[in-house]
Amino acid sequence: MSKNLSTRMVVFASGPVGHQAVMHLTEHWSSNLAGVVSAGPDPILAKLLETQPASLTVWDPQLAQNCRDAIAALKPDIIVLAWWPYILKTAELRLGQAYTLNMHPSYLPHCRGKDPNFWAIIERRPFGVTIHHVDEGVDTGDIAFQRMIEIGWEDTGETLYHRAKNTMTQLFADVCPRILALDIPRLPQSHAEGSFHLRRELDKASEIDLERLYTGREILDLLRARTFLPHAGAHFGESGQIYDVRVSIQKRSDAVESG
């Protein structure tokens, strides 16, 4: 499939996934990269764009209208949110672009919102990454592209986070030709089958009740879901003290004989 040479893309880039997305575009599709928006001063993005015609806009919530004007002046056909930390408002969805796409580290409609690497383990839901169309909801837009990640017993909240980053980077690279050709699917989400969580739910869901009966699967899932240093682990309290708990699960390499 050939790309549309006139397609203009602006990337809202943050963190390693944002850096990798911009790097891929500068290396393979530089003529289509109209601009990059960063969530703050970002020396890595500045370095990547040193020899590129694309401009770099630093997003300032206090000067949002100025930022929007600068982005609209780039005349984008597509805006891609690459690990962007802010929810776009209606005004940002109307900067002249035909498509706004977001990279979300879950297999939508499962685990919309925050901390999908935790909830996928706790709720035993399908996990993966999704590039979806952005609407005025939170991760509610139509699905464009997805890739599933199988969860194994050795996975933790940390391993799923890093696997999602790597898988998202590869997925974006793989579908870039289709995006630039404006061949972007739209598959409506089945929200009734999915789930949604806010950040404030995480701490309560990570609490171990010392008087409650858990199955072995439930307690192991809770412990590994919150195993992600340097972040807090699953926790319990007693005698005025709070204790963090983490776990390491490793498959035995030797066969176990029965009897």
Backbone as numpy.savetxt, mean C-alpha at the origin, in Angstrom:
# Nx Ny Nz CAx CAy CAz Cx Cy Cz
1.76 -4.69 -26.47 0.91 -3.49 -26.47 1.79 -2.25 -26.47
1.51 -1.31 -27.37 2.30 -0.10 -27.44 1.73 0.95 -26.51
2.59 1.73 -25.95 2.12 2.78 -25.05 1.63 3.98 -25.85
0.87 4.83 -25.20 0.43 6.08 -25.78 1.51 7.12 -25.50
2.22 7.56 -26.56 3.35 8.45 -26.35 2.93 9.80 -25.79
1.65 10.13 -25.90 1.20 11.43 -25.42 0.66 11.38 -23.99
0.55 10.18 -23.40 0.02 10.05 -22.04 0.95 10.71 -21.04
0.39 11.55 -20.18 1.17 12.26 -19.19 0.78 11.76 -17.81
1.77 11.27 -17.07 1.53 10.71 -15.74 2.20 11.57 -14.68
1.48 11.80 -13.60 2.04 12.43 -12.41 1.96 11.42 -11.28
3.06 11.22 -10.57 3.12 10.24 -9.49 3.23 10.97 -8.16
2.31 10.66 -7.26 2.42 11.10 -5.87 3.19 10.01 -5.14
4.45 10.26 -4.83 5.36 9.19 -4.40 5.79 9.38 -2.96
5.79 8.26 -2.22 6.24 8.28 -0.82 6.91 6.96 -0.49
8.00 7.01 0.24 8.65 5.80 0.73 9.27 4.96 -0.37
9.73 3.76 0.00 10.42 2.90 -0.96 9.59 2.54 -2.19
8.30 2.31 -2.02 7.48 1.97 -3.18 7.37 3.15 -4.14
7.19 4.34 -3.57 7.17 5.54 -4.41 8.48 5.75 -5.14
9.58 5.53 -4.43 10.89 5.68 -5.06 11.07 4.69 -6.20
10.67 3.44 -5.97 10.83 2.42 -7.01 9.95 2.71 -8.21
8.74 3.21 -7.97 7.84 3.53 -9.08 8.44 4.64 -9.94
8.95 5.69 -9.29 9.55 6.79 -10.04 10.81 6.33 -10.75
11.62 5.49 -10.11 12.82 4.97 -10.75 12.47 4.19 -12.01
11.43 3.35 -11.92 11.03 2.57 -13.10 10.60 3.50 -14.23
9.86 4.52 -13.90 9.39 5.45 -14.93 10.54 6.23 -15.55
11.49 6.68 -14.75 12.61 7.44 -15.30 13.49 6.57 -16.20
13.55 5.27 -15.88 14.39 4.37 -16.66 13.72 3.88 -17.94
12.39 3.75 -17.93 11.71 3.12 -19.06 10.66 3.99 -19.73
10.12 4.98 -19.04 9.00 5.75 -19.59 9.17 7.23 -19.27
10.38 7.73 -19.37 10.65 9.10 -18.93 9.86 10.13 -19.73
9.56 9.83 -21.00 8.83 10.80 -21.81 7.39 10.95 -21.35
6.89 9.98 -20.57 5.52 10.04 -20.08 5.41 10.57 -18.66
6.53 10.72 -17.99 6.52 11.19 -16.60 6.51 12.72 -16.60
5.33 13.28 -16.34 5.19 14.73 -16.37 5.64 15.38 -15.08
5.47 14.68 -13.96 5.84 15.28 -12.68 5.73 14.30 -11.54
6.35 14.66 -10.44 6.34 13.85 -9.22 5.98 14.77 -8.06
5.13 14.27 -7.16 4.76 15.00 -5.96 5.27 14.21 -4.76
5.97 14.87 -3.86 6.48 14.20 -2.66 5.75 14.73 -1.43
5.68 13.91 -0.39 4.96 14.29 0.83 5.78 15.22 1.72
7.00 15.49 1.32 7.91 16.37 2.06 9.23 16.39 1.31
10.22 17.10 1.81 11.53 17.08 1.16 12.03 15.65 1.02
12.41 15.26 -0.18 12.80 13.88 -0.44 14.04 13.86 -1.32
15.23 13.75 -0.72 16.47 13.78 -1.50 16.55 12.66 -2.54
15.95 11.50 -2.25 16.01 10.39 -3.21 15.25 10.74 -4.48
14.05 11.29 -4.33 13.29 11.69 -5.51 13.99 12.82 -6.26
14.54 13.76 -5.52 15.25 14.86 -6.18 16.41 14.34 -7.00
17.13 13.35 -6.47 18.26 12.77 -7.20 17.78 12.04 -8.45
16.68 11.30 -8.33 16.16 10.55 -9.47 15.75 11.48 -10.61
15.32 12.69 -10.28 14.80 13.60 -11.30 15.83 14.63 -11.76
17.07 14.50 -11.30 18.10 15.49 -11.66 18.26 15.66 -13.16
18.22 14.56 -13.89 18.44 14.62 -15.34 17.15 14.43 -16.12
16.02 14.55 -15.45 14.73 14.33 -16.08 14.00 15.65 -16.32
13.17 15.69 -17.35 12.37 16.91 -17.57 11.21 17.04 -16.58
10.85 15.95 -15.90 9.73 15.99 -14.97 10.03 16.91 -13.79
9.02 17.62 -13.34 9.19 18.52 -12.21 8.88 17.81 -10.90
9.36 18.38 -9.80 9.11 17.84 -8.46 8.35 18.88 -7.64
7.17 18.50 -7.17 6.35 19.37 -6.33 6.31 18.79 -4.92
6.62 19.58 -3.93 6.54 19.14 -2.54 5.16 19.52 -1.99
4.39 18.50 -1.60 3.04 18.75 -1.13 3.06 19.41 0.25
2.34 20.50 0.38 2.21 21.20 1.65 0.73 21.37 1.93
0.18 20.65 2.93 -1.25 20.77 3.23 -1.68 22.21 3.52
-0.76 23.03 4.03 -1.09 24.42 4.32 -1.17 25.28 3.06
-0.55 24.79 2.00 -0.56 25.51 0.71 -1.17 24.61 -0.37
-2.24 23.92 0.02 -2.81 22.90 -0.86 -3.22 23.46 -2.21
-3.82 24.64 -2.24 -4.29 25.18 -3.51 -3.11 25.48 -4.44
-2.03 26.01 -3.88 -0.84 26.25 -4.70 -0.32 24.94 -5.28
-0.31 23.87 -4.48 0.15 22.58 -4.95 -0.78 22.05 -6.05
-2.09 22.19 -5.82 -3.03 21.72 -6.83 -2.85 22.46 -8.15
-2.62 23.76 -8.07 -2.41 24.55 -9.28 -1.16 24.08 -10.02
-0.11 23.79 -9.28 1.14 23.33 -9.91 0.94 21.99 -10.60
0.16 21.10 -9.96 -0.09 19.78 -10.56 -0.98 19.91 -11.78
-2.03 20.72 -11.68 -2.93 20.90 -12.82 -2.19 21.48 -14.02
-1.18 22.34 -13.76 -0.41 22.94 -14.85 0.39 21.91 -15.64
0.62 20.75 -15.03 1.34 19.68 -15.73 0.45 18.94 -16.72
-0.86 19.21 -16.68 -1.84 18.60 -17.58 -1.77 17.06 -17.55
-1.94 16.49 -16.37 -1.83 15.02 -16.28 -3.04 14.31 -16.87
-2.78 13.20 -17.55 -3.85 12.28 -17.95 -4.12 11.28 -16.83
-3.06 10.92 -16.11 -3.15 9.92 -15.06 -2.40 10.42 -13.84
-2.99 10.27 -12.67 -2.29 10.47 -11.41 -2.22 9.12 -10.71
-1.02 8.74 -10.28 -0.80 7.48 -9.57 -0.32 7.79 -8.17
-1.01 7.23 -7.19 -0.61 7.37 -5.78 0.23 6.16 -5.39
1.53 6.39 -5.20 2.46 5.31 -4.90 2.84 5.36 -3.43
2.03 4.64 -2.59 2.23 4.61 -1.14 1.99 5.99 -0.54
1.08 6.76 -1.12 0.82 8.14 -0.69 0.14 8.14 0.67
0.60 8.94 1.64 0.07 8.86 3.01 -1.21 9.64 3.25
-1.65 10.45 2.28 -2.83 11.28 2.50 -4.00 10.79 1.65
-5.22 10.99 2.17 -6.42 10.71 1.40 -6.69 11.91 0.50
-6.86 11.67 -0.80 -7.13 12.77 -1.71 -8.54 13.32 -1.49
-8.64 14.63 -1.53 -9.92 15.30 -1.44 -10.51 15.46 -2.83
-11.76 15.87 -2.88 -12.44 16.02 -4.17 -11.65 16.93 -5.10
-11.08 17.99 -4.57 -10.33 18.93 -5.41 -9.15 18.27 -6.09
-8.50 17.31 -5.40 -7.34 16.63 -6.02 -7.77 15.60 -7.05
-9.01 15.20 -7.00 -9.52 14.26 -8.00 -9.96 14.97 -9.27
-9.91 16.30 -9.26 -10.40 17.09 -10.40 -9.34 18.08 -10.86
-8.17 17.55 -11.17 -7.07 18.38 -11.65 -6.86 18.22 -13.14
-7.86 17.66 -13.81 -7.78 17.49 -15.26 -7.46 16.08 -15.70
-7.13 15.19 -14.74 -6.76 13.83 -15.09 -7.99 12.99 -15.44
-7.78 12.04 -16.34 -8.86 11.10 -16.70 -8.90 9.94 -15.73
-7.75 9.59 -15.13 -7.66 8.45 -14.23 -6.85 8.84 -13.00
-7.31 8.37 -11.85 -6.52 8.46 -10.62 -6.44 7.06 -10.04
-5.22 6.56 -9.88 -5.00 5.19 -9.42 -4.22 5.21 -8.11
-4.55 4.26 -7.24 -3.87 4.15 -5.95 -3.30 2.75 -5.77
-2.12 2.69 -5.17 -1.51 1.40 -4.82 -1.87 1.09 -3.37
-2.58 0.00 -3.15 -2.98 -0.36 -1.79 -2.46 -1.76 -1.44
-1.83 -1.92 -0.26 -1.21 -3.21 0.08 -2.19 -4.21 0.68
-3.27 -4.48 -0.05 -4.17 -5.56 0.34 -4.86 -6.08 -0.91
-5.49 -7.22 -0.78 -6.21 -7.83 -1.89 -7.66 -7.40 -1.79
-7.94 -6.20 -2.29 -9.28 -5.63 -2.19 -10.33 -6.56 -2.82
-11.53 -6.61 -2.17 -12.06 -5.70 -1.16 -11.66 -6.04 0.28
-10.75 -7.00 0.45 -10.34 -7.40 1.79 -9.35 -6.39 2.37
-9.55 -6.05 3.64 -8.60 -5.22 4.39 -8.41 -3.83 3.78
-9.52 -3.17 3.49 -9.45 -1.76 3.16 -8.99 -0.99 4.39
-8.44 0.20 4.16 -8.04 1.04 5.29 -6.64 0.71 5.78
-6.46 0.77 7.10 -5.13 0.69 7.70 -4.76 -0.75 8.11
-3.44 -0.97 8.16 -2.83 -2.18 8.73 -3.33 -3.49 8.11
-3.40 -3.58 6.78 -3.88 -4.82 6.16 -2.98 -6.02 6.43
-1.68 -5.79 6.67 -0.77 -6.90 6.96 -1.10 -7.54 8.31
-1.70 -6.80 9.22 -2.17 -7.34 10.50 -3.51 -8.05 10.33
-4.46 -7.38 9.73 -5.82 -7.92 9.67 -5.94 -9.13 8.75
-5.10 -9.21 7.74 -5.17 -10.38 6.86 -4.85 -11.66 7.62
-3.91 -11.57 8.58 -3.56 -12.72 9.40 -4.66 -12.98 10.44
-5.08 -11.94 11.13 -6.06 -12.09 12.20 -7.39 -12.64 11.68
-7.83 -12.11 10.55 -9.12 -12.51 9.99 -9.00 -13.64 8.96
-7.74 -14.06 8.72 -7.47 -15.15 7.76 -8.13 -14.86 6.43
-7.84 -13.67 5.93 -8.37 -13.22 4.65 -7.33 -13.35 3.54
-7.76 -13.35 2.29 -6.80 -13.30 1.19 -5.95 -12.04 1.30
-4.68 -12.16 0.92 -3.76 -11.03 1.02 -3.09 -10.83 -0.33
-2.70 -9.60 -0.58 -2.00 -9.28 -1.81 -1.88 -7.78 -1.97
-1.79 -7.33 -3.21 -1.70 -5.90 -3.49 -2.67 -5.57 -4.61
-3.12 -4.32 -4.62 -4.12 -3.88 -5.58 -3.79 -2.48 -6.08
-3.94 -2.28 -7.37 -3.96 -0.94 -7.94 -5.41 -0.67 -8.31
-6.00 0.35 -7.69 -7.43 0.58 -7.89 -7.70 2.03 -8.26
-8.82 2.25 -8.90 -9.28 3.59 -9.22 -9.67 4.29 -7.92
-9.39 5.57 -7.85 -9.67 6.33 -6.64 -11.00 7.06 -6.80
-11.87 6.89 -5.81 -13.09 7.68 -5.72 -13.06 8.44 -4.40
-14.18 8.94 -3.94 -14.17 9.76 -2.74 -14.25 8.93 -1.45
-14.31 7.60 -1.56 -14.26 6.73 -0.40 -12.83 6.36 -0.06
-12.68 5.48 0.92 -11.36 5.01 1.33 -11.15 3.61 0.78
-10.32 3.50 -0.26 -10.01 2.22 -0.90 -11.27 1.54 -1.44
-12.23 2.32 -1.90 -13.50 1.75 -2.37 -13.63 1.71 -3.88
-12.69 2.31 -4.60 -12.81 2.42 -6.04 -12.65 1.10 -6.77
-13.04 1.09 -8.04 -12.96 -0.11 -8.86 -11.52 -0.63 -8.94
-11.39 -1.94 -9.00 -10.09 -2.59 -9.08 -9.58 -2.54 -10.51
-8.32 -2.17 -10.65 -7.69 -2.17 -11.97 -6.79 -3.40 -12.13
-5.86 -3.59 -11.20 -4.92 -4.72 -11.26 -4.69 -5.25 -9.86
-4.47 -6.56 -9.74 -4.21 -7.19 -8.44 -3.19 -8.31 -8.58
-2.57 -8.61 -7.46 -1.69 -9.78 -7.39 -1.79 -10.36 -5.98
-2.05 -11.66 -5.90 -2.22 -12.30 -4.60 -0.88 -12.73 -4.02
-0.81 -12.72 -2.68 0.36 -13.20 -1.93 -0.14 -14.26 -0.97
0.38 -15.45 -1.07 -0.01 -16.53 -0.17 0.62 -16.31 1.21
-0.17 -16.50 2.25 0.32 -16.36 3.61 0.68 -17.73 4.17
1.90 -17.87 4.68 2.34 -19.11 5.31 2.51 -18.93 6.80
2.73 -20.04 7.50 2.87 -19.97 8.96 4.07 -19.15 9.40
5.09 -19.06 8.57 6.28 -18.31 8.94 6.14 -16.81 8.72
5.02 -16.41 8.13 4.79 -14.99 7.89 4.39 -14.27 9.18
4.79 -13.00 9.25 4.43 -12.11 10.35 3.89 -10.82 9.73
3.47 -9.91 10.60 3.09 -8.60 10.09 4.22 -7.94 9.33
5.45 -8.17 9.79 6.61 -7.57 9.13 6.88 -8.20 7.77
6.87 -9.53 7.69 7.17 -10.17 6.40 6.10 -9.83 5.37
4.83 -9.75 5.79 3.78 -9.41 4.83 3.94 -7.98 4.34
4.34 -7.08 5.23 4.56 -5.70 4.82 5.63 -5.62 3.74
6.74 -6.30 3.95 7.83 -6.23 2.97 7.49 -7.01 1.69
6.79 -8.12 1.82 6.38 -8.84 0.63 5.41 -8.01 -0.21
4.53 -7.27 0.47 3.60 -6.40 -0.25 4.35 -5.29 -0.98
5.35 -4.69 -0.34 6.14 -3.65 -1.00 6.79 -4.19 -2.27
7.42 -5.35 -2.17 8.12 -5.92 -3.32 7.15 -6.32 -4.42
6.01 -6.89 -4.03 5.03 -7.33 -5.02 4.39 -6.14 -5.71
4.12 -5.08 -4.97 3.54 -3.89 -5.57 4.49 -3.26 -6.57
5.76 -3.19 -6.22 6.75 -2.64 -7.14 6.77 -3.41 -8.45
6.74 -4.74 -8.35 6.77 -5.57 -9.55 5.47 -5.46 -10.34
4.34 -5.42 -9.64 3.06 -5.29 -10.33 3.01 -3.99 -11.11
3.43 -2.90 -10.50 3.40 -1.62 -11.21 4.27 -1.66 -12.45
5.47 -2.23 -12.33 6.35 -2.34 -13.49 5.70 -3.17 -14.59
5.03 -4.25 -14.20 4.43 -5.15 -15.19 3.26 -4.50 -15.93
2.46 -3.69 -15.23 1.25 -3.15 -15.85 1.44 -1.74 -16.39
2.61 -1.16 -16.22 2.87 0.19 -16.71 2.51 0.36 -18.19
2.88 -0.58 -19.06 2.50 -0.40 -20.47 1.00 -0.27 -20.67
0.23 -1.04 -19.93 -1.22 -0.97 -20.07 -1.76 0.35 -19.53
-1.20 0.80 -18.41 -1.65 2.07 -17.84 -1.39 3.22 -18.81
-0.18 3.24 -19.38 0.18 4.32 -20.29 -0.56 4.23 -21.61
-1.03 3.04 -21.95 -1.86 2.88 -23.15 -3.33 3.17 -22.85
-3.61 3.55 -21.59 -4.98 3.82 -21.13 -5.87 2.58 -21.23
-5.23 1.42 -21.14 -5.95 0.14 -21.10 -6.05 -0.27 -19.63
-6.97 0.35 -18.92 -7.04 0.22 -17.46 -8.40 -0.38 -17.10
-8.42 -1.64 -16.67 -9.70 -2.28 -16.33 -10.40 -1.59 -15.16
-11.69 -1.86 -15.05 -12.48 -1.38 -13.91 -13.37 -2.52 -13.45
-13.02 -3.13 -12.33 -13.81 -4.21 -11.76 -14.39 -3.72 -10.44
-15.71 -3.54 -10.36 -16.30 -3.05 -9.10 -16.00 -3.99 -7.94
-15.74 -3.41 -6.77 -15.50 -4.21 -5.58 -16.81 -4.72 -5.00
-16.72 -5.90 -4.41 -17.86 -6.44 -3.65 -17.60 -6.13 -2.18
-18.04 -4.97 -1.74 -17.72 -4.52 -0.39 -18.32 -5.41 0.69
-19.43 -6.08 0.38 -20.05 -6.97 1.37 -19.15 -8.14 1.70
-18.27 -8.52 0.79 -17.35 -9.64 1.01 -16.05 -9.19 1.67
-15.82 -7.90 1.72 -14.54 -7.41 2.20 -14.58 -6.96 3.64
-13.60 -6.13 4.00 -13.49 -5.63 5.38 -12.80 -4.28 5.36
-12.98 -3.55 6.45 -12.39 -2.21 6.56 -11.99 -1.98 8.02
-10.81 -1.38 8.20 -10.34 -1.12 9.56 -9.65 0.24 9.64
-9.82 0.87 10.80 -9.16 2.12 11.10 -7.92 1.86 11.95
-6.99 2.80 11.95 -5.76 2.65 12.74 -6.06 2.50 14.22
-7.08 3.17 14.71 -7.35 3.13 16.15 -7.83 1.76 16.63
-8.19 0.87 15.71 -8.62 -0.47 16.09 -7.44 -1.38 16.43
-6.25 -1.02 15.98 -5.11 -1.93 16.05 -4.72 -2.26 17.49
-4.62 -1.27 18.35 -4.14 -1.51 19.71 -5.09 -2.41 20.48
-6.37 -2.14 20.40 -7.34 -2.97 21.12 -7.32 -4.41 20.60
-7.23 -4.57 19.30 -7.22 -5.91 18.72 -5.94 -6.67 19.06
-4.90 -5.97 19.50 -3.62 -6.59 19.82 -3.49 -6.98 21.29
-4.54 -6.75 22.07 -4.49 -7.02 23.51 -4.82 -8.49 23.80
-4.00 -9.13 24.60 -4.23 -10.51 25.02 -4.95 -10.49 26.37
-6.10 -11.10 26.41 -6.88 -11.21 27.65 -6.42 -12.47 28.39
-5.78 -12.29 29.52 -5.21 -13.43 30.25 -6.28 -14.40 30.77
-7.52 -13.97 30.84 -8.58 -14.84 31.35 -9.41 -15.47 30.24
-9.09 -15.17 29.01 -9.86 -15.70 27.88 -9.24 -16.99 27.36
-10.09 -17.87 26.86 -9.61 -19.09 26.20 -9.42 -18.81 24.72
-8.24 -19.08 24.21 -7.92 -18.93 22.79 -7.62 -20.31 22.20
-7.92 -20.51 20.93 -7.39 -21.69 20.25 -5.91 -21.43 19.98
-5.18 -22.49 19.75 -3.77 -22.33 19.40 -3.60 -21.47 18.16
-4.47 -21.66 17.19 -4.40 -20.88 15.94 -4.63 -19.39 16.22
-5.60 -19.08 17.06 -5.92 -17.68 17.35 -4.76 -16.96 18.03
-4.15 -17.59 19.01 -3.09 -16.90 19.73 -1.84 -16.78 18.88
-1.53 -17.82 18.10 -0.36 -17.73 17.22 -0.56 -16.69 16.14
-1.78 -16.61 15.60 -2.06 -15.59 14.58 -1.92 -14.18 15.17
-2.41 -13.98 16.37 -2.30 -12.67 17.00 -0.83 -12.30 17.23
-0.06 -13.23 17.74 1.33 -12.94 18.04 2.13 -12.64 16.78
1.93 -13.44 15.74 2.74 -13.21 14.53 2.25 -11.99 13.75
0.96 -11.68 13.85 0.45 -10.50 13.16 1.07 -9.23 13.71
1.40 -9.21 15.02 2.00 -8.02 15.62 3.51 -8.15 15.80
4.12 -9.13 15.19 5.57 -9.25 15.23 6.15 -8.42 14.10
6.63 -7.21 14.47 7.13 -6.28 13.46 7.94 -5.21 14.20
9.20 -5.56 14.52 10.07 -4.58 15.18 10.38 -3.43 14.25
10.50 -2.20 14.78 10.49 -1.80 16.19 9.09 -1.46 16.72
8.05 -1.86 16.00 6.70 -1.54 16.46 6.33 -2.40 17.67
5.32 -1.95 18.40 4.84 -2.71 19.55 4.31 -4.07 19.11
4.40 -5.04 20.03 3.87 -6.36 19.75 2.47 -6.52 20.31
1.94 -7.73 20.21 0.74 -8.04 20.99 1.09 -7.82 22.46
0.08 -7.52 23.28 0.44 -7.13 24.64 -0.61 -7.60 25.64
-0.17 -7.70 26.89 -1.08 -7.98 27.99 -0.63 -7.15 29.19
-1.54 -6.97 30.13 -1.21 -6.20 31.31 -1.46 -6.98 32.58
-0.62 -6.75 33.59 -0.82 -7.36 34.90 -0.05 -6.55 35.92
-0.67 -6.34 37.08 -0.04 -5.61 38.20 0.48 -4.25 37.78
-0.27 -3.59 36.90 0.09 -2.25 36.47 1.18 -2.19 35.43
1.64 -3.33 34.93 2.69 -3.38 33.91 2.11 -3.88 32.59
2.66 -3.39 31.49 2.29 -3.84 30.15 3.46 -4.63 29.57
3.17 -5.79 29.01 4.19 -6.66 28.44 3.91 -6.87 26.95
4.94 -6.72 26.13 4.83 -7.01 24.71 5.22 -8.47 24.46
4.56 -9.09 23.48 4.85 -10.48 23.15 4.98 -10.61 21.63
6.02 -11.30 21.21 6.22 -11.58 19.79 6.53 -13.05 19.64
6.58 -13.52 18.40 6.78 -14.94 18.18 7.65 -15.15 16.94
8.36 -16.27 16.92 9.11 -16.69 15.74 8.67 -18.11 15.39
8.21 -18.30 14.18 7.76 -19.62 13.73 8.64 -20.03 12.55
9.25 -21.18 12.66 10.12 -21.68 11.60 9.79 -23.14 11.30
9.71 -23.43 10.02 9.46 -24.80 9.60 10.70 -25.66 9.88
10.48 -26.86 10.46 11.60 -27.76 10.72 12.09 -28.36 9.41
13.40 -28.40 9.29 13.98 -28.98 8.08 14.08 -30.49 8.14
14.03 -31.03 9.37 14.13 -32.49 9.52 12.73 -33.09 9.62
12.58 -34.29 9.14 11.30 -35.00 9.23 11.05 -35.43 10.67
9.80 -35.34 11.10 9.44 -35.76 12.46 8.82 -37.14 12.39
9.42 -38.09 13.12 8.90 -39.45 13.12 7.79 -39.58 14.17
6.79 -40.34 13.85 5.68 -40.56 14.78 5.96 -41.83 15.57
5.35 -41.91 16.80 5.44 -43.12 17.59 6.61 -43.13 18.54
